[in-house]
Amino acid sequence: MKKGGLIALGLLLIGFIGAYIWYQRQQKRAADEPHGTVLTPRLELASFLITDIDDDQLTMNMKLLIDNPLPVGFKAKRVDYEVYIDTALVMKDSYRKTVELEAGDSTLVTLPVKLLYKRFMNVLKQLDQQNADSTVYTIRSTFDLDVPVLGQRTFSVKTEKKLPTLYLPTIKVTAIDFGKISLKQTDLAAKVAIGNRNKFPLNFKDTHYIVSIDGDVVAEGSQPEPILIKEQAVTPVVFPVTLKPGKFDNVALKALFDKKNTNYLIEFRSKMISPDGNSALDDSRIVNRIKGTLADLKELKK
């Protein structure tokens, strides 16, 4: 081997030995620390954004800041993670994209999170019983890292962030009024009460809605202008709806003679934004389905 090659090999060995000695010292230091975080990648919950809300699940993106304090780079082929709201486990999944960081570097990764709607609402109910105005979000992550010199290492990291308790808006139909009736067009007005328990107002924009009677779509409508929903209040809203041609006779007969056995479904699709700049909700898509029978409505004008 040439002299230059021997020198390069020697320097490489010295680097490996130095990294190993540093690791051993840091390992001892980590053992003396209460949380042992010196040798582990550090995580921080940077933000989260709710993207979709429907009857079955709530979808959000959590952005994690991953910091590498090691003197060498590492590569993780996957990250397993669990999400807790308060102390309740609400989901677990794996991030299957490779995370690669140089020594002393950091990066942002986006973790997709899907929560079962009923489970999420149960957690909110418990927090409500405790009169909790804030909530601790916890992410427990496990990395299987390939670290030069040190080989394969498994790290478990926990990150927490305390945020205001976030309540989802509720939508309830209070009445359906028949307006103009003709052979060509029949107008309806769906009276809706939108509840917002948050300490900040909400705006609904690009709202679209579909009315079905016994599984048959009878009317559609839209409200492109923003609708302001007041904070910690119930806001009444009237949505104009146009009955499809040829649908009035069937709906009118059922409304008159078979209300108890006639099912209705009103599906609202909208985007939520927070006028106060709450980034967790901006441009979140919400789908709300309201089901019942015509007899359930408080008022039905023929």
C-alpha positions in Angstrom: 0.0 0.0 0.0 1.3 3.5 -0.9 2.3 5.9 1.9 -0.6 8.2 1.1 -3.1 5.3 1.4 -1.6 4.3 4.8 -1.9 7.9 6.0 -5.6 8.1 4.9 -6.3 4.7 6.5 -4.7 5.8 9.7 -6.7 9.1 9.8 -9.9 7.1 9.2 -9.1 4.7 12.0 -8.3 7.6 14.3 -11.7 9.2 13.4 -13.5 5.9 14.1 -11.7 5.5 17.5 -12.4 9.1 18.4 -16.1 8.7 17.6 -16.2 5.5 19.6 -14.5 7.1 22.6 -16.9 10.1 22.3 -19.8 7.7 22.2 -18.7 5.8 25.3 -18.3 9.1 27.2 -21.6 10.4 26.1 -23.2 7.0 27.0 -21.9 7.4 30.6 -23.1 11.0 30.7 -26.6 9.9 29.4 -26.8 7.2 32.1 -26.4 10.0 34.7 -29.1 12.2 33.2 -32.7 11.7 34.3 -34.0 11.3 30.7 -30.9 10.0 29.0 -31.3 12.2 25.9 -27.7 13.0 25.1 -27.3 10.1 22.6 -30.7 10.1 21.1 -32.2 12.0 18.2 -34.2 14.9 19.6 -37.7 15.4 18.5 -40.0 18.4 18.8 -43.6 18.7 17.7 -43.4 21.8 15.5 -47.1 22.0 14.4 -50.1 20.0 13.4 -52.8 20.6 10.8 -56.2 19.0 10.7 -56.9 18.2 7.0 -60.1 16.2 7.0 -63.0 15.7 9.4 -65.8 13.2 8.7 -68.1 10.8 10.6 -65.5 8.0 10.7 -62.1 9.6 11.2 -60.1 12.8 11.7 -57.0 13.2 9.5 -54.2 15.5 10.4 -50.5 16.1 9.6 -48.0 16.4 12.5 -44.7 18.1 11.7 -41.8 16.8 13.7 -38.5 18.5 14.0 -35.8 15.8 14.2 -32.3 16.9 15.5 -29.2 14.8 15.3 -26.7 15.5 18.2 -24.4 12.7 17.2 -20.9 13.5 15.7 -21.8 11.2 12.7 -24.7 11.0 10.4 -27.4 8.4 10.6 -30.1 6.8 8.5 -33.4 5.4 9.7 -35.4 3.3 7.2 -38.6 3.7 9.3 -40.0 5.5 12.3 -42.6 3.8 14.5 -44.7 6.3 16.4 -47.7 6.5 18.8 -49.8 9.5 19.4 -51.4 10.3 22.8 -53.9 13.1 23.6 -53.8 13.7 27.3 -52.8 10.2 28.4 -55.0 8.3 26.0 -53.4 6.4 23.1 -55.4 7.5 20.0 -53.3 5.9 17.2 -50.1 4.1 16.2 -48.4 3.9 12.8 -45.1 3.8 11.0 -43.4 6.5 8.9 -41.9 4.3 6.1 -39.8 6.9 4.3 -36.0 7.0 4.9 -34.9 9.7 7.3 -31.2 10.6 6.8 -29.4 13.2 8.8 -25.8 14.5 8.8 -24.0 15.1 12.0 -25.4 18.0 13.9 -28.2 18.5 11.3 -31.9 18.6 11.7 -35.0 18.1 9.4 -38.7 18.4 9.4 -40.8 15.3 8.7 -44.6 15.1 8.3 -46.3 12.3 10.0 -49.8 11.4 8.7 -52.2 10.8 11.6 -55.7 9.3 11.3 -57.8 9.2 14.4 -61.1 7.4 14.8 -63.7 10.1 15.3 -65.5 8.3 18.1 -62.2 7.7 20.0 -61.2 11.4 19.6 -64.7 12.5 20.8 -64.4 10.2 23.9 -61.1 11.9 24.7 -62.6 15.4 24.3 -65.5 14.3 26.6 -63.1 13.2 29.3 -61.2 16.5 29.0 -64.5 18.4 29.2 -65.5 16.6 32.4 -62.1 17.8 33.8 -62.8 21.4 32.7 -59.4 21.2 30.9 -58.8 24.2 28.7 -55.4 22.8 27.4 -54.2 19.4 26.4 -50.8 17.6 26.3 -50.1 16.0 22.9 -47.5 13.3 23.2 -45.6 11.4 20.4 -43.5 8.3 21.3 -41.2 7.4 18.5 -38.8 4.5 17.9 -35.9 4.7 15.5 -33.9 1.8 14.2 -30.7 3.7 13.1 -27.8 2.6 11.0 -24.9 4.7 12.5 -21.4 4.5 11.1 -18.9 3.0 13.5 -21.6 2.3 16.1 -23.7 0.0 13.9 -27.4 -0.6 14.4 -28.9 1.2 17.3 -32.5 1.5 18.5 -33.6 4.8 20.1 -36.9 5.6 21.8 -37.9 9.2 22.0 -40.8 11.0 23.6 -41.9 14.5 22.7 -44.7 16.5 24.3 -46.5 19.8 23.6 -49.2 21.5 25.6 -51.8 23.2 23.4 -55.3 24.6 23.9 -58.0 21.9 23.9 -59.5 21.9 20.3 -63.2 21.2 20.0 -64.7 20.2 16.6 -67.8 22.2 15.5 -71.2 20.6 15.7 -73.9 20.9 13.1 -77.6 20.3 13.8 -80.6 20.8 11.5 -83.4 22.5 13.4 -86.0 22.9 10.5 -86.6 22.5 6.8 -88.9 25.2 5.4 -90.6 25.0 2.0 -90.5 28.3 0.1 -91.4 28.9 -3.5 -93.2 25.9 -5.0 -93.7 25.5 -8.8 -93.6 22.8 -11.5 -90.2 24.0 -12.6 -88.5 24.7 -9.2 -89.1 24.3 -5.5 -87.0 26.2 -3.0 -86.2 25.0 0.5 -84.4 26.5 3.4 -82.5 24.3 5.8 -82.1 25.9 9.2 -79.0 24.8 10.9 -77.4 25.5 14.3 -73.6 25.4 14.3 -72.0 25.0 17.7 -68.4 26.2 18.4 -67.0 25.5 21.9 -63.6 26.9 21.1 -62.4 30.2 22.5 -61.9 31.6 19.0 -64.3 32.1 16.1 -64.4 29.9 13.0 -65.2 30.6 9.3 -66.8 28.1 7.0 -66.1 28.8 3.3 -66.9 27.0 0.0 -69.8 25.2 1.7 -71.7 22.6 -0.4 -74.6 20.5 0.8 -76.7 17.7 -0.5 -80.2 16.6 0.8 -81.3 13.0 0.4 -84.7 11.5 1.2 -84.8 7.7 1.7 -81.5 7.5 -0.2 -82.6 9.6 -3.2 -80.8 12.9 -3.7 -83.5 15.5 -4.0 -81.7 18.8 -3.6 -78.3 20.5 -3.7 -77.0 23.9 -2.8 -73.9 25.9 -2.1 -72.7 28.9 0.0 -69.4 30.2 -1.4 -69.2 33.2 0.9 -67.6 32.7 4.3 -69.9 32.0 7.2 -68.7 33.4 10.6 -69.2 31.0 13.5 -69.0 32.8 16.8 -66.7 31.6 19.6 -68.3 29.6 22.5 -71.7 30.0 21.0 -74.3 28.4 18.7 -74.7 30.3 15.5 -78.0 29.9 13.5 -77.5 29.6 9.7 -80.0 29.3 6.9 -78.9 27.4 3.8 -81.0 27.9 0.6 -81.7 24.6 -1.2 -83.3 24.1 -4.6 -85.3 20.8 -5.0 -84.5 18.9 -8.2 -87.2 18.9 -10.9 -89.8 16.1 -10.3 -88.8 15.5 -6.7 -91.4 17.7 -4.9 -94.4 15.4 -5.1 -92.6 12.4 -3.6 -91.1 14.5 -0.8 -94.4 16.3 0.0 -96.3 13.1 0.2 -93.8 11.6 2.6 -93.7 14.8 4.7 -97.5 14.8 5.0 -98.2 11.1 5.6 -95.1 9.2 6.5 -92.7 11.4 8.5 -91.8 8.8 11.1 -90.6 6.3 8.5 -89.0 8.8 6.1 -85.3 9.1 6.5 -83.3 12.2 5.6 -79.6 12.8 5.1 -78.0 16.2 4.8 -74.3 16.2 3.9 -72.3 19.4 4.4 -68.8 19.8 2.9 -66.9 22.9 3.7 -63.5 24.3 4.6 -62.7 25.7 8.0 -60.5 28.7 8.6 -59.7 30.5 11.8 -60.0 34.3 11.6 -57.6 34.5 14.6 -54.9 32.6 12.7 -55.1 29.2 14.4 -52.9 27.2 12.0 -54.2 23.9 13.2 -57.5 24.5 11.5 -56.8 26.7 8.5 -58.2 25.1 5.3 -59.3 22.0 7.1 -61.9 20.1 5.1 -64.9 19.1 7.1 -67.6 16.7 6.1 -70.7 16.5 8.4 -73.5 14.1 7.8 -76.8 14.7 9.6 -79.3 11.8 9.7 -82.8 11.4 11.0 -86.4 11.1 10.1 -88.6 14.0 9.0 -90.5 13.5 12.3 -87.3 14.4 14.2 -87.2 17.9 12.9 -88.5 20.6 15.2 -90.5 22.2 12.5 -91.5 21.2 9.0 -93.6 23.6 7.0 -95.6 22.1 4.1 
